[in-house]
Amino acid sequence: MLAATPLGDVRDASPRLVDALATADVVAAEDTRRLRSLAAALDVTPAGRVVSFYDQVETARLPGLLEALHAGQTVLLVTDAGMPSVSDPGYRLVAACVEEDVRVTCLPGPSAVTTALAVSGLPSDRFAFDGFPPRKGGERQRWFAGLRNEPRTVVFFESPHRLAATLADAVTVLGSERRAAVCRELTKTYEEVRRGTLAELAEWAEGGVRGEVTVVLAPGEPSAAPSVESLVAEVKQRVADGERLKAVAAEVAEAAGVSKKALYDAVVSGG
């Protein structure tokens, strides 16, 4: 059984979560200390065995949890905040249960993805969740290049320590006027939602950001191939990060639908 936990405000916990914590035979928690704090705040005592279930031990824990399930026990999986398996542990256990024909249920509840989407002010009729961007600048810019013409709103998570660099890369690749929203500390005391252009948000983030961050990016505008000149900055940045000019120019040109030679010449000539 998967169960969503509050993002910050404990009052968002559902009665079903409280009941599950009190009755499950096994509670698998991403952080057992946070679980016990949550249980104390909810005035409930887990009756079953509590085991840790974070990224580094997830695979090793699977056999024991599956054994408990096959024995008819109820296993409850919770992560630190929000829905398990959404950029949190859980997917491998669910996949293993499906493979072994073990029933899986879910207690719905808070999710940073849909909460951020709802308050962003950006189109929500179609959206995609894209996890965390790559940590390295060159890979991150390639990732953003894939979103250049994405017709759906995109939601992703980011570390507060990398947010400024990530938004700067977004400006380089997607342009300064693409709209976005940065949602910080959702449902918590210092919740903050910043909306604006990528350029405005990148400038704001340079001052430093703290807390859990979710970014919502507006859909790309369907358009003809971008101009060669608009791609030069992206190529130069990736070359500065250590990639080979010819390879980068070819990759960016192909993704954008422009001439490889024209882009290479524009970079070399300083265009």
Phi, psi and chi 1 to 4 in degrees:
 res  aa     phi    psi   chi1   chi2   chi3   chi4
   1 MET       -  123.9 -179.2 -172.3  -56.5      -
   2 LEU   -92.4  145.7  -51.8  178.6      -      -
   3 ALA  -142.4  129.5      -      -      -      -
   4 ALA   -75.9  142.2      -      -      -      -
   5 THR  -117.3  159.1   55.3      -      -      -
   6 PRO   -56.9  143.3  -25.2   35.2      -      -
   7 LEU   -71.7  -33.4  -59.8  177.0      -      -
   8 GLY  -162.1  -45.8      -      -      -      -
   9 ASP   -86.6  113.3 -166.7  -34.0      -      -
  10 VAL   -61.0  -21.4   71.2      -      -      -
  11 ARG   -68.6  -11.2  -66.9  172.3  -61.7  177.6
  12 ASP   -79.7   -7.0  -68.1  -26.9      -      -
  13 ALA   -66.0  138.1      -      -      -      -
  14 SER   -85.6  154.2   71.8      -      -      -
  15 PRO   -57.6  -31.8  -26.3   35.9      -      -
  16 ARG   -67.2  -35.5  -67.1  179.4   66.6 -164.2
  17 LEU   -64.4  -44.5  171.5   61.7      -      -
  18 VAL   -59.1  -44.8  175.2      -      -      -
  19 ASP   -64.1  -40.6 -178.3   65.5      -      -
  20 ALA   -65.5  -40.3      -      -      -      -
  21 LEU   -62.9  -34.5  -73.1  170.3      -      -
  22 ALA   -79.2  -19.3      -      -      -      -
  23 THR  -120.8  -15.5   58.9      -      -      -
  24 ALA   -63.6  142.6      -      -      -      -
  25 ASP   -72.4  -34.7  -61.7  -60.1      -      -
  26 VAL  -136.2  133.2 -178.8      -      -      -
  27 VAL  -115.6  114.5  179.3      -      -      -
  28 ALA   -97.3  118.3      -      -      -      -
  29 ALA  -123.3  138.8      -      -      -      -
  30 GLU   -59.6  -39.0 -176.5  178.4   10.7      -
  31 ASP  -138.5  110.2 -173.5  -37.3      -      -
  32 THR   -65.0  -30.1   56.9      -      -      -
  33 ARG   -68.5  -42.4  -69.3  169.7  -61.0 -179.2
  34 ARG   -66.1  -36.1  -70.3 -164.1 -179.2 -171.1
  35 LEU   -60.8  -46.0  167.5   68.4      -      -
  36 ARG   -66.2  -33.9  -64.1 -167.5 -173.5  -78.1
  37 SER   -65.9  -41.8  -65.3      -      -      -
  38 LEU   -64.4  -44.9  173.5   63.4      -      -
  39 ALA   -60.9  -40.8      -      -      -      -
  40 ALA   -64.1  -40.7      -      -      -      -
  41 ALA   -65.8  -29.7      -      -      -      -
  42 LEU   -90.7   -1.0  -64.6  174.0      -      -
  43 ASP    57.8   46.7 -165.0   24.5      -      -
  44 VAL  -134.4  144.6   59.9      -      -      -
  45 THR  -112.6  118.6  -59.2      -      -      -
  46 PRO   -58.1  125.1  -25.1   35.6      -      -
  47 ALA   -82.4  -27.3      -      -      -      -
  48 GLY   -92.8 -176.4      -      -      -      -
  49 ARG   -71.5  135.4  176.8  166.3   53.3   97.1
  50 VAL  -106.6  125.6  175.6      -      -      -
  51 VAL  -127.0  150.8  -60.7      -      -      -
  52 SER   -78.9  147.2   58.7      -      -      -
  53 PHE  -149.2   65.8 -163.9   73.5      -      -
  54 TYR  -103.7  174.7   51.1   94.2      -      -
  55 ASP   -50.6  -45.6  -71.2  -24.9      -      -
  56 GLN   -71.2  -19.6  -71.1   75.1   13.6      -
  57 VAL  -115.8    2.0  -57.6      -      -      -
  58 GLU   -55.5  -50.3 -173.6  174.8    1.1      -
  59 THR   -64.3  -41.8  -59.9      -      -      -
  60 ALA   -66.1  -28.5      -      -      -      -
  61 ARG   -80.4  -18.2  -71.3  -80.5 -169.4  -91.4
  62 LEU   -56.2  -49.3  -68.5 -179.1      -      -
  63 PRO   -57.0  -43.0  -26.0   36.4      -      -
  64 GLY   -65.8  -40.1      -      -      -      -
  65 LEU   -69.5  -39.2  -65.0  179.1      -      -
  66 LEU   -65.1  -38.6  -71.6  169.4      -      -
  67 GLU   -61.2  -42.6 -177.8  179.9  -11.4      -
  68 ALA   -62.7  -41.2      -      -      -      -
  69 LEU   -65.1  -43.8  -72.0  163.8      -      -
  70 HIS   -65.3  -24.3  -77.6  -58.9      -      -
  71 ALA   -83.2    1.9      -      -      -      -
  72 GLY    90.7    8.4      -      -      -      -
  73 GLN   -82.8  156.5  -64.5 -176.9   -8.4      -
  74 THR   -93.6  124.6  -61.1      -      -      -
  75 VAL  -110.7  123.2  174.8      -      -      -
  76 LEU  -106.6  126.1  174.5   68.0      -      -
  77 LEU  -109.8  123.4  172.7   60.9      -      -
  78 VAL  -131.1  148.2  -65.6      -      -      -
  79 THR  -114.3 -176.7   49.3      -      -      -
  80 ASP   -62.6  -37.8  -70.4  -10.8      -      -
  81 ALA  -164.2  136.6      -      -      -      -
  82 GLY    86.4 -155.7      -      -      -      -
  83 MET   -93.9  126.2 -178.9   61.7   68.6      -
  84 PRO   -56.2  148.9  -25.3   35.1      -      -
  85 SER    80.6  -11.1   79.1      -      -      -
  86 VAL   -94.1   89.6 -179.2      -      -      -
  87 SER    58.5   26.2  -76.9      -      -      -
  88 ASP  -140.0  164.4  -85.2  -25.8      -      -
  89 PRO   -57.5  151.7  -25.2   35.3      -      -
  90 GLY   145.3  -38.3      -      -      -      -
  91 TYR   -58.2  -45.4  162.4   74.4      -      -
  92 ARG   -63.5  -39.0  -69.6 -178.6  178.5   86.4
  93 LEU   -66.8  -44.0  178.2   57.8      -      -
  94 VAL   -61.7  -44.8  173.6      -      -      -
  95 ALA   -61.1  -40.2      -      -      -      -
  96 ALA   -66.3  -39.7      -      -      -      -
  97 CYS   -64.1  -41.9  -72.8      -      -      -
  98 VAL   -62.3  -42.7  171.6      -      -      -
  99 GLU   -61.5  -35.6 -178.4   68.8   21.8      -
 100 GLU  -100.5   13.5  -60.4 -166.0   16.3      -
 101 ASP    58.2   41.7 -161.5   26.8      -      -
 102 VAL   -99.6  131.9  174.8      -      -      -
 103 ARG   -65.9  135.2 -177.4  169.2  178.6  -97.6
 104 VAL  -122.2  131.0  178.9      -      -      -
 105 THR  -125.7  168.8   61.7      -      -      -
 106 CYS  -139.8  134.1 -178.7      -      -      -
 107 LEU   -95.8  104.9  -54.8 -176.2      -      -
 108 PRO   -67.2  162.2   27.1  -34.9      -      -
 109 GLY   174.8 -151.4      -      -      -      -
 110 PRO   -58.7  143.3  -23.8   34.7      -      -
 111 SER  -146.1  125.8  167.3      -      -      -
 112 ALA   -63.1  -30.5      -      -      -      -
 113 VAL   -62.9  -57.3  175.6      -      -      -
 114 THR   -73.2  -29.3   51.4      -      -      -
 115 THR   -65.5  -46.3  -58.3      -      -      -
 116 ALA   -63.6  -42.7      -      -      -      -
 117 LEU   -59.3  -42.7  178.9   67.5      -      -
 118 ALA   -65.0  -37.4      -      -      -      -
 119 VAL   -94.4   -3.0  -59.1      -      -      -
 120 SER   -70.5  -28.4   68.8      -      -      -
 121 GLY    80.8    9.5      -      -      -      -
 122 LEU  -103.8  161.0  -63.0  171.1      -      -
 123 PRO   -53.2  133.7  -27.1   36.0      -      -
 124 SER  -121.9    6.4   56.8      -      -      -
 125 ASP   -71.6  -27.6   52.9  -26.5      -      -
 126 ARG  -141.2  129.6  -61.8  178.1   65.2 -148.2
 127 PHE  -149.9  162.8   74.4   94.1      -      -
 128 ALA  -130.3  143.9      -      -      -      -
 129 PHE  -105.7  129.2  172.2   61.9      -      -
 130 ASP  -122.9   26.4 -136.3  -21.0      -      -
 131 GLY    62.6 -136.2      -      -      -      -
 132 PHE  -105.9  141.2  -79.4   85.6      -      -
 133 PRO   -66.6  159.2  -15.6   29.1      -      -
 134 PRO   -58.9  152.4  -24.2   35.0      -      -
 135 ARG   -78.9  -33.3  -64.9 -171.5  176.4 -162.4
 136 LYS   -83.3  142.9  -64.1 -177.9  179.3  178.7
 137 GLY   -57.4  -46.4      -      -      -      -
 138 GLY   -63.4  -45.5      -      -      -      -
 139 GLU   -65.3  -36.8  -65.2  176.6    4.2      -
 140 ARG   -66.3  -39.5 -166.7  163.6   53.1 -133.4
 141 GLN   -66.9  -36.5  -70.5 -164.0    8.1      -
 142 ARG   -64.1  -37.6  -73.9 -165.4  -67.2  -85.9
 143 TRP   -62.9  -45.3 -178.4   78.0      -      -
 144 PHE   -65.2  -34.0  -84.5  123.8      -      -
 145 ALA   -59.5  -34.8      -      -      -      -
 146 GLY   -69.1  -15.9      -      -      -      -
 147 LEU   -99.8    1.6  -59.0  178.6      -      -
 148 ARG   -55.9  -44.7 -174.3  178.3  -77.9  121.7
 149 ASN  -113.6   22.4  -63.0  -46.3      -      -
 150 GLU   -63.2  121.5  170.9   57.8   60.5      -
 151 PRO   -79.0   -7.7   29.4  -35.4      -      -
 152 ARG  -105.2  155.2  -61.1  166.2  -64.4 -179.9
 153 THR   -64.7  140.4  -63.6      -      -      -
 154 VAL  -117.9  132.0  175.4      -      -      -
 155 VAL  -112.7  133.7 -176.4      -      -      -
 156 PHE  -147.3  159.9   61.1   89.7      -      -
 157 PHE   -97.0  157.2  -62.6  149.9      -      -
 158 GLU  -153.5  148.0 -174.9   53.0  -67.0      -
 159 SER   -69.5  140.0  159.5      -      -      -
 160 PRO   -60.2  -27.4   20.8  -32.7      -      -
 161 HIS   -75.2  -21.8  -50.7  -64.0      -      -
 162 ARG  -105.8   -3.7  -67.7 -168.2  -63.2  -89.1
 163 LEU   -58.5  -45.0 -178.8   62.9      -      -
 164 ALA   -60.5  -45.7      -      -      -      -
 165 ALA   -65.6  -38.8      -      -      -      -
 166 THR   -65.1  -44.4  -66.2      -      -      -
 167 LEU   -68.0  -33.9  -68.5  175.8      -      -
 168 ALA   -63.7  -41.6      -      -      -      -
 169 ASP   -64.7  -37.5  -76.6  -20.0      -      -
 170 ALA   -62.1  -40.3      -      -      -      -
 171 VAL   -62.1  -44.9  170.8      -      -      -
 172 THR   -60.0  -43.4  -62.7      -      -      -
 173 VAL   -89.2  -41.2  178.3      -      -      -
 174 LEU  -100.0  -11.7  -57.7  176.4      -      -
 175 GLY    97.8  156.2      -      -      -      -
 176 SER   -74.5  -20.3   60.3      -      -      -
 177 GLU   -96.7   -5.9  -64.5  -56.0  -51.7      -
 178 ARG   -62.3  135.4 -176.0   97.5  162.2 -121.3
 179 ARG   -89.3  152.5  -62.3 -162.3   66.0   79.1
 180 ALA  -158.5  174.2      -      -      -      -
 181 ALA  -140.3  138.6      -      -      -      -
 182 VAL  -112.2  119.6  176.3      -      -      -
 183 CYS  -108.9  123.1  -55.1      -      -      -
 184 ARG  -121.4  133.7 -172.7 -179.1   69.5   83.6
 185 GLU    55.6   48.6  -65.8  -70.9   88.5      -
 186 LEU   -56.7  134.1  -73.6  168.5      -      -
 187 THR    69.5    0.9   78.8      -      -      -
 188 LYS   -96.5  176.4  -59.0  176.1 -174.9  176.7
 189 THR   -57.0  -41.2  -58.2      -      -      -
 190 TYR  -104.2   35.1  -62.1  103.6      -      -
 191 GLU   -54.1  138.3  174.7  177.7  -61.5      -
 192 GLU  -146.2  134.9 -179.9  178.8   18.7      -
 193 VAL  -124.4  116.1  179.7      -      -      -
 194 ARG  -105.3  126.2  -72.1  -91.0  178.4  166.7
 195 ARG  -121.1  145.0  -54.7  173.6 -177.4   89.0
 196 GLY   163.7 -163.8      -      -      -      -
 197 THR   -80.5  162.6   65.0      -      -      -
 198 LEU   -58.8  -38.0  -75.9  173.5      -      -
 199 ALA   -63.2  -43.7      -      -      -      -
 200 GLU   -64.3  -42.3  -68.6  168.3  -18.2      -
 201 LEU   -70.9  -36.0  -66.3  172.0      -      -
 202 ALA   -64.7  -41.0      -      -      -      -
 203 GLU   -64.7  -42.1 -178.3  179.0    2.2      -
 204 TRP   -62.4  -42.5  162.6   74.4      -      -
 205 ALA   -68.3  -21.6      -      -      -      -
 206 GLU   -60.9  -23.9  -73.4  178.5   -3.4      -
 207 GLY   -77.8   -4.2      -      -      -      -
 208 GLY    99.3  138.0      -      -      -      -
 209 VAL  -134.0  142.8  176.5      -      -      -
 210 ARG  -122.3  158.6  -66.3 -177.8  179.0 -178.7
 211 GLY    93.1 -179.7      -      -      -      -
 212 GLU   -72.5  132.6  -59.7  -73.8  -22.9      -
 213 VAL  -122.6  132.9  172.9      -      -      -
 214 THR  -126.2  130.9  -55.1      -      -      -
 215 VAL  -111.5  137.5 -179.9      -      -      -
 216 VAL  -119.3  124.0 -174.0      -      -      -
 217 LEU  -111.3  129.9  179.0   67.9      -      -
 218 ALA   -64.4  154.4      -      -      -      -
 219 PRO   -60.8  154.3  -19.7   31.7      -      -
 220 GLY   -77.2  152.7      -      -      -      -
 221 GLU   -86.8  124.9  -67.4  -69.1  -22.8      -
 222 PRO   -58.7  127.9  -18.5   30.3      -      -
 223 SER  -156.5  171.7   61.7      -      -      -
 224 ALA   -71.4  173.9      -      -      -      -
 225 ALA   -57.0  140.3      -      -      -      -
 226 PRO   -66.9  161.1   25.7  -34.8      -      -
 227 SER   -71.0  153.7   67.1      -      -      -
 228 VAL   -58.8  -41.7  168.5      -      -      -
 229 GLU   -60.4  -34.0  -68.8   73.0   18.1      -
 230 SER   -71.8  -12.7   68.1      -      -      -
 231 LEU   -99.4   -9.5  -58.0  172.1      -      -
 232 VAL   -61.4  -44.0  169.4      -      -      -
 233 ALA   -61.2  -40.0      -      -      -      -
 234 GLU   -62.2  -45.3  177.0 -175.2   -9.7      -
 235 VAL   -63.2  -46.2  174.5      -      -      -
 236 LYS   -60.8  -40.0  -74.3 -175.1  174.0 -179.7
 237 GLN   -64.3  -42.1 -179.2   59.9   57.7      -
 238 ARG   -69.2  -34.5  -72.4  176.2   54.0  178.1
 239 VAL   -66.6  -39.5  170.5      -      -      -
 240 ALA   -63.8  -27.0      -      -      -      -
 241 ASP   -82.1   -0.3  -71.1  -22.5      -      -
 242 GLY   111.1    1.6      -      -      -      -
 243 GLU   -85.1  159.1  -62.4 -176.2   66.0      -
 244 ARG   -79.3  135.1  -66.5  177.0   60.0 -109.5
 245 LEU   -57.3  -49.7  172.8   56.1      -      -
 246 LYS   -61.7  -42.3  -75.1 -172.4  176.6 -179.9
 247 ALA   -66.7  -42.5      -      -      -      -
 248 VAL   -66.6  -45.2  173.3      -      -      -
 249 ALA   -60.1  -41.5      -      -      -      -
 250 ALA   -65.5  -43.3      -      -      -      -
 251 GLU   -67.2  -46.5 -177.9  179.9  -38.8      -
 252 VAL   -65.3  -41.6  172.5      -      -      -
 253 ALA   -62.9  -42.8      -      -      -      -
 254 GLU   -64.5  -42.8 -177.7  176.3   -2.1      -
 255 ALA   -64.9  -33.6      -      -      -      -
 256 ALA   -90.6  -13.7      -      -      -      -
 257 GLY    77.8   34.5      -      -      -      -
 258 VAL  -119.7  172.4  -59.1      -      -      -
 259 SER   -69.2  129.0  164.9      -      -      -
 260 LYS   -63.5  -43.6  -61.4  176.8 -175.8  178.5
 261 LYS   -64.2  -42.7 -176.8  178.4 -176.0  -56.6
 262 ALA   -62.7  -40.2      -      -      -      -
 263 LEU   -69.2  -43.7  179.6   56.0      -      -
 264 TYR   -59.4  -46.9  178.7   86.1      -      -
 265 ASP   -63.1  -36.8  -70.7  -13.9      -      -
 266 ALA   -67.0  -37.5      -      -      -      -
 267 VAL   -68.6  -46.1  174.4      -      -      -
 268 VAL   -63.3  -37.6  171.4      -      -      -
 269 SER   -81.0   -4.7   65.6      -      -      -
 270 GLY    85.5   18.7      -      -      -      -
 271 GLY   -73.9      -      -      -      -      -
